[in-house]
Amino acid sequence: RTPKFSGKWFYVLIVYTVVLTIIYCWILST
């Protein structure tokens, strides 16, 4: 078990959420 994996997964989750938010706002703006 490596702490890096957990930290990286958390980072990926944040990026994924941010991307979804940007796409959602972009759709509303269109």
Secondary structure by P-SEA (a helix, b strand, c coil): ccaaaaaaaaaaaaaaaaaaaaaaaaaaac
